[in-house]
């Protein structure tokens, strides 16, 4: 293994603090700096993890020549501007989802990556969760047979979340369900058609001029006979938190449980009818990681209640994905290869959701993904 060390700075220390000890133990990373506007909180976290370099000003951090890469964990509206600033300052970028909030912002990031030759990775948790990795392993071994259809959902009660969340159109933040349906076969979305359903209460509608309680999207894959169905809800829809992903193959299919914490259901073709389904526990995939960060797929910082961010506790621990995300980003930099998802793939995944909402506003009109999102 290379001895190269990447100096990483984390920006945003709510959810972002979950990644600090992972970078500290990764053999090719140096947890160099942290950045947060609140000095008191910044110093508390810096003292806890013994990080000397601390910034309250993002622009000042970007002037630091020792910073090789930034990991952005700030509120969604800030992602695009901060990613672009970092790339133009000569820093590699890992950014939590989604990539941006407009198609134009996605285009600018893709172009900035091309112009600078730097690396961009959207840190989509689901495509590194143990359940996804289990289905990916079945697919790569050929056990699923011919893939026939994919489906995913992300349902969550966002009442009480602050700032930009109230009334957010469901598909604006669709990467957790779009990512896995495209990610299994490394496919690209060619076009989408989406319908809105139901109505959220009036005080929520005014924020984005969007009435939909649920948005349901079909995605047509490019250069493929496949399509996928994804759906999302955020308000006024009774449902336990669910980030589901299902794949239907000619030989085997895998379905997500209806209740969080229950086993996956594996269906095998041509068995006697009662024997077709079986419940299976998804194995952990810590063995794919460097030994020092393997414990973070099931424990580590997440065991401490005072460190757990609401998105983590509500989201069933993100399927042990955090150390896999860190390793993918760092190993891509060390080995000078493209990460998954790279800038174009991240744009394709993110733009599906943005354009799906536009489709819903147009009564389900077919809308094509822009060329800059395609390889």
C-alpha positions as CSV (number, residue, x, y, z in Angstrom):
1,X,0.0,0.0,0.0
2,X,1.2,3.5,-0.8
3,X,2.5,5.6,2.0
4,X,1.2,8.8,0.5
5,X,-0.9,11.0,2.9
6,X,-3.7,13.3,1.7
7,X,-4.2,16.4,3.9
8,X,-8.0,16.6,4.4
9,X,-10.1,19.4,5.7
10,X,-13.7,18.9,6.8
11,X,-16.1,21.7,6.4
12,X,-19.3,21.5,8.5
13,X,-19.1,19.7,11.8
14,X,-22.7,18.5,12.4
15,X,-22.9,15.4,10.3
16,X,-19.3,16.1,9.2
17,X,-17.9,15.2,12.6
18,X,-18.8,11.6,12.1
19,X,-16.0,11.3,9.5
20,X,-13.2,12.8,11.6
21,X,-12.0,9.6,13.4
22,X,-12.3,7.7,10.1
23,X,-9.9,10.0,8.3
24,X,-7.6,10.0,11.4
25,X,-7.2,6.2,11.1
26,X,-7.1,5.9,7.4
27,X,-3.5,4.9,6.4
28,X,-3.4,7.4,3.5
29,X,-5.2,10.4,5.1
30,X,-4.1,13.1,7.5
31,X,-7.0,14.8,9.2
32,X,-5.4,18.2,8.8
33,X,-8.1,20.9,9.4
34,X,-11.7,21.5,10.4
35,X,-13.9,24.5,9.6
36,X,-17.1,25.8,11.2
37,X,-18.5,29.3,11.7
38,X,-19.2,28.8,15.4
39,X,-15.9,29.2,17.2
40,X,-17.1,27.6,20.4
41,X,-18.3,24.4,18.7
42,X,-15.2,24.4,16.4
43,X,-12.8,24.5,19.4
44,X,-14.8,21.8,21.3
45,X,-14.5,19.4,18.4
46,X,-10.9,20.4,17.7
47,X,-10.0,19.7,21.3
48,X,-11.9,16.4,21.4
49,X,-10.1,15.1,18.3
50,X,-6.8,17.0,18.8
51,X,-6.9,18.8,15.5
52,X,-4.8,21.9,15.6
53,X,-5.8,23.6,12.3
54,X,-9.1,25.3,12.8
55,X,-10.9,27.8,10.6
56,X,-14.1,29.8,11.0
57,X,-13.8,31.2,7.5
58,X,-14.0,28.8,4.5
59,X,-12.2,31.3,2.2
60,X,-9.2,31.4,4.6
61,X,-9.1,27.6,4.7
62,X,-8.9,27.5,1.0
63,X,-5.9,29.8,1.0
64,X,-4.0,27.2,3.1
65,X,-1.5,25.5,0.6
66,X,-1.3,22.4,2.9
67,X,-4.9,21.5,2.3
68,X,-5.1,18.8,-0.5
69,X,-8.8,18.0,-0.3
70,X,-12.0,19.3,1.3
71,X,-14.9,17.2,2.5
72,X,-18.0,19.4,2.5
73,X,-20.8,18.6,4.9
74,X,-22.6,21.9,5.0
75,X,-26.3,22.7,4.3
76,X,-27.6,21.7,0.9
77,X,-27.9,25.2,-0.6
78,X,-24.1,25.8,0.0
79,X,-22.8,22.6,-1.7
80,X,-22.4,23.9,-5.2
81,X,-20.8,27.3,-4.4
82,X,-18.4,25.7,-1.9
83,X,-17.4,22.9,-4.3
84,X,-16.7,25.4,-7.0
85,X,-14.6,27.6,-4.7
86,X,-12.6,24.6,-3.6
87,X,-11.9,23.4,-7.2
88,X,-10.9,26.8,-8.3
89,X,-8.6,27.1,-5.3
90,X,-6.9,23.8,-6.4
91,X,-8.5,21.4,-3.9
92,X,-10.0,18.0,-4.5
93,X,-13.6,17.8,-3.4
94,X,-15.7,15.3,-1.6
95,X,-19.2,16.6,-1.0
96,X,-22.2,15.2,0.8
97,X,-25.5,14.9,-1.2
98,X,-26.8,16.4,-3.3
99,X,-24.2,17.8,-5.6
100,X,-26.2,21.0,-6.2
101,X,-29.8,22.4,-6.3
102,X,-29.9,23.4,-10.0
103,X,-28.9,21.9,-13.3
104,X,-26.7,24.9,-14.0
105,X,-24.7,24.4,-10.8
106,X,-24.1,20.8,-11.7
107,X,-22.9,21.9,-15.1
108,X,-20.5,24.4,-13.6
109,X,-19.0,21.7,-11.3
110,X,-18.5,19.2,-14.1
111,X,-16.8,21.9,-16.2
112,X,-14.6,23.0,-13.3
113,X,-13.4,19.4,-12.8
114,X,-12.6,19.2,-16.5
115,X,-10.7,22.5,-16.5
116,X,-8.7,21.9,-13.3
117,X,-8.1,18.1,-13.6
118,X,-9.0,17.8,-10.0
119,X,-11.2,15.1,-8.4
120,X,-14.8,15.5,-7.3
121,X,-16.8,12.8,-5.5
122,X,-20.4,13.0,-4.3
123,X,-20.5,11.1,-1.0
124,X,-23.7,9.1,-1.6
125,X,-24.1,6.8,1.4
126,X,-26.5,4.2,-0.1
127,X,-24.2,3.0,-2.8
128,X,-21.7,2.0,-0.1
129,X,-24.2,0.6,2.4
130,X,-23.9,-3.1,3.2
131,X,-27.2,-3.9,1.7
132,X,-26.2,-2.3,-1.6
133,X,-22.8,-4.0,-1.5
134,X,-24.6,-7.3,-1.0
135,X,-26.8,-6.9,-4.0
136,X,-23.7,-5.6,-6.0
137,X,-21.8,-8.8,-5.1
138,X,-24.7,-11.0,-6.2
139,X,-24.9,-9.0,-9.5
140,X,-21.1,-9.2,-10.2
141,X,-21.1,-12.9,-9.5
142,X,-23.9,-13.4,-12.0
143,X,-26.3,-14.8,-9.4
144,X,-29.1,-12.4,-10.2
145,X,-29.1,-13.4,-13.9
146,X,-30.3,-10.8,-16.3
147,X,-31.3,-7.6,-14.5
148,X,-34.9,-6.8,-15.4
149,X,-36.0,-3.9,-13.2
150,X,-34.9,-1.7,-10.3
151,X,-36.8,0.2,-7.6
152,X,-36.0,2.4,-4.7
153,X,-37.6,4.8,-2.3
154,X,-36.6,7.3,0.3
155,X,-39.4,8.3,2.7
156,X,-38.8,10.5,5.8
157,X,-40.7,12.7,8.1
158,X,-39.0,16.1,7.9
159,X,-41.3,18.0,10.1
160,X,-39.3,20.1,12.5
161,X,-36.1,20.2,10.4
162,X,-34.9,23.8,10.1
163,X,-33.9,26.3,7.4
164,X,-34.5,25.1,3.9
165,X,-36.3,21.8,4.6
166,X,-39.9,22.9,5.2
167,X,-41.9,22.2,2.0
168,X,-38.9,20.9,0.0
169,X,-40.1,19.1,-3.1
170,X,-39.4,15.4,-2.5
171,X,-37.3,14.8,-5.7
172,X,-35.0,17.8,-4.9
173,X,-33.1,15.5,-2.6
174,X,-33.5,12.1,-4.4
175,X,-29.9,10.9,-4.5
176,X,-30.5,8.2,-1.9
177,X,-33.0,6.4,-4.2
178,X,-31.6,7.4,-7.6
179,X,-28.0,6.5,-6.7
180,X,-28.5,2.8,-6.1
181,X,-30.7,2.1,-9.2
182,X,-28.1,3.7,-11.4
183,X,-25.1,2.6,-9.4
184,X,-25.7,-1.2,-9.5
185,X,-24.9,-1.5,-13.2
186,X,-23.0,1.9,-13.4
187,X,-25.8,3.1,-15.7
188,X,-26.7,6.6,-16.8
189,X,-30.2,8.1,-16.8
190,X,-31.3,9.2,-20.3
191,X,-34.7,10.8,-19.4
192,X,-37.3,10.9,-16.6
193,X,-41.0,11.2,-16.2
194,X,-42.5,12.1,-12.8
195,X,-45.9,12.5,-11.2
196,X,-46.7,14.4,-8.0
197,X,-49.4,12.9,-5.8
198,X,-51.3,14.2,-2.8
199,X,-51.0,17.6,-1.1
200,X,-49.0,18.9,1.8
201,X,-50.5,21.6,4.1
202,X,-50.6,25.2,2.9
203,X,-47.9,26.6,5.2
204,X,-45.4,24.2,3.7
205,X,-46.4,24.7,0.1
206,X,-45.4,28.4,0.1
207,X,-41.7,27.8,0.5
208,X,-41.1,26.2,-2.9
209,X,-44.5,26.6,-4.5
210,X,-44.8,22.8,-4.5
211,X,-47.9,21.0,-3.3
212,X,-46.8,17.4,-3.7
213,X,-46.8,15.0,-0.7
214,X,-45.2,12.3,-2.9
215,X,-43.2,12.4,-6.1
216,X,-42.9,9.2,-8.2
217,X,-40.4,9.0,-11.0
218,X,-39.6,6.6,-13.8
219,X,-36.0,6.7,-15.1
220,X,-35.1,5.4,-18.6
221,X,-31.5,4.1,-18.7
222,X,-29.3,5.2,-21.6
223,X,-28.2,2.5,-24.1
224,X,-30.1,-0.1,-22.1
225,X,-33.4,-2.0,-22.0
226,X,-33.8,-1.1,-18.3
227,X,-35.9,1.4,-16.5
228,X,-36.3,2.1,-12.7
229,X,-39.0,3.5,-10.4
230,X,-38.1,5.7,-7.5
231,X,-40.4,7.6,-5.1
232,X,-40.0,10.0,-2.2
233,X,-42.1,11.7,0.5
234,X,-41.0,14.2,3.1
235,X,-44.2,15.6,4.7
236,X,-47.7,14.6,5.6
237,X,-47.3,11.0,4.6
238,X,-47.4,8.4,7.4
239,X,-44.3,6.2,7.0
240,X,-41.3,5.0,9.1
241,X,-38.0,6.2,7.7
242,X,-37.1,4.0,4.7
243,X,-34.2,4.1,2.3
244,X,-35.0,1.0,0.2
245,X,-33.4,-0.5,-2.9
246,X,-34.7,-3.5,-4.8
247,X,-33.4,-5.4,-7.8
248,X,-35.3,-7.9,-9.9
249,X,-33.3,-10.4,-12.0
250,X,-34.2,-13.4,-14.1
251,X,-32.6,-15.8,-11.6
252,X,-32.8,-14.0,-8.3
253,X,-34.4,-10.9,-6.9
254,X,-33.8,-9.0,-3.7
255,X,-36.5,-6.9,-1.9
256,X,-36.2,-4.5,0.9
257,X,-38.1,-5.2,4.1
258,X,-41.2,-3.1,4.9
259,X,-40.1,-2.5,8.4
260,X,-36.7,-1.1,9.3
261,X,-34.4,-3.7,10.9
262,X,-36.0,-6.8,9.3
263,X,-34.0,-9.0,6.9
264,X,-33.9,-8.6,3.2
265,X,-36.0,-11.0,1.2
266,X,-34.2,-13.1,-1.5
267,X,-36.4,-14.7,-4.2
268,X,-35.0,-17.6,-6.3
269,X,-36.6,-18.5,-9.5
270,X,-37.9,-22.0,-10.4
271,X,-38.2,-23.3,-6.8
272,X,-41.5,-24.7,-5.5
273,X,-43.7,-21.6,-4.8
274,X,-43.4,-21.7,-1.0
275,X,-39.6,-22.0,-1.2
276,X,-39.1,-19.0,-3.6
277,X,-38.6,-16.4,-0.9
278,X,-36.1,-16.5,2.0
279,X,-35.1,-13.9,4.5
280,X,-31.4,-13.1,4.5
281,X,-29.3,-10.9,6.7
282,X,-26.9,-8.7,4.7
283,X,-23.3,-9.4,5.6
284,X,-21.0,-6.6,6.6
285,X,-18.3,-5.6,4.1
286,X,-15.6,-4.3,6.4
287,X,-13.1,-6.7,4.8
288,X,-13.0,-4.5,1.8
289,X,-11.4,-1.7,3.8
290,X,-8.0,-1.1,5.4
291,X,-7.8,-2.8,8.8
292,X,-7.6,0.4,10.9
293,X,-11.0,1.7,9.6
294,X,-12.8,-1.6,9.5
295,X,-14.5,-1.2,12.9
296,X,-16.3,1.9,11.7
297,X,-18.8,-0.1,9.6
298,X,-20.5,-1.2,12.8
299,X,-19.2,1.0,15.6
300,X,-16.7,3.6,16.6
301,X,-17.8,7.2,16.9
302,X,-21.4,6.1,16.3
303,X,-21.6,4.4,19.7
304,X,-21.5,7.8,21.4
305,X,-25.0,9.3,21.5
306,X,-23.7,12.9,21.8
307,X,-21.9,12.5,18.5
308,X,-24.8,11.1,16.5
309,X,-26.3,13.4,13.9
310,X,-30.1,13.1,13.4
311,X,-29.6,12.0,9.7
312,X,-27.5,9.1,11.0
313,X,-29.8,7.9,13.8
314,X,-32.9,8.3,11.6
315,X,-31.2,6.7,8.7
316,X,-30.3,3.3,10.3
317,X,-26.6,4.1,10.5
318,X,-26.3,4.7,6.8
319,X,-25.6,1.0,6.3
320,X,-22.0,1.2,7.5
321,X,-21.1,3.3,4.5
322,X,-19.0,6.1,6.0
323,X,-15.6,4.3,6.1
324,X,-16.3,3.0,2.5
325,X,-16.9,6.5,1.3
326,X,-13.7,7.8,2.9
327,X,-11.7,4.9,1.5
328,X,-13.1,5.4,-2.0
329,X,-12.2,9.1,-2.0
330,X,-8.8,8.7,-0.5
331,X,-7.8,5.7,-2.6
332,X,-9.0,7.4,-5.8
333,X,-6.7,10.4,-5.0
334,X,-3.7,8.2,-4.1
335,X,-4.1,5.9,-7.2
336,X,-5.0,8.8,-9.5
337,X,-8.2,7.2,-10.7
338,X,-11.8,8.3,-10.9
339,X,-14.0,7.7,-7.8
340,X,-17.5,6.5,-7.9
341,X,-19.6,8.6,-8.4
342,X,-17.3,11.1,-10.2
343,X,-18.4,14.5,-11.3
344,X,-20.4,13.5,-14.3
345,X,-22.0,10.5,-12.5
346,X,-22.9,12.8,-9.6
347,X,-24.4,15.3,-12.0
348,X,-26.5,12.6,-13.7
349,X,-27.8,11.3,-10.3
350,X,-28.5,14.7,-9.0
351,X,-30.1,16.1,-12.1
352,X,-32.6,13.2,-12.2
353,X,-34.2,14.5,-9.1
354,X,-34.1,18.2,-10.2
355,X,-35.6,17.4,-13.6
356,X,-38.1,14.9,-12.1
357,X,-39.7,17.7,-10.1
358,X,-39.9,19.8,-13.3
359,X,-41.6,16.9,-15.0
360,X,-44.1,16.6,-12.2
361,X,-44.9,20.3,-12.6
362,X,-45.5,19.6,-16.3
363,X,-47.9,16.7,-15.7
364,X,-45.4,13.9,-16.2
365,X,-43.7,15.3,-19.3
366,X,-40.6,13.4,-20.4
367,X,-37.4,15.4,-19.8
368,X,-34.0,14.4,-21.0
369,X,-30.8,14.5,-19.0
370,X,-28.4,17.1,-20.3
371,X,-25.4,15.9,-22.3
372,X,-22.8,17.2,-19.8
373,X,-24.1,14.4,-17.4
374,X,-23.3,11.7,-19.9
375,X,-20.0,9.9,-20.4
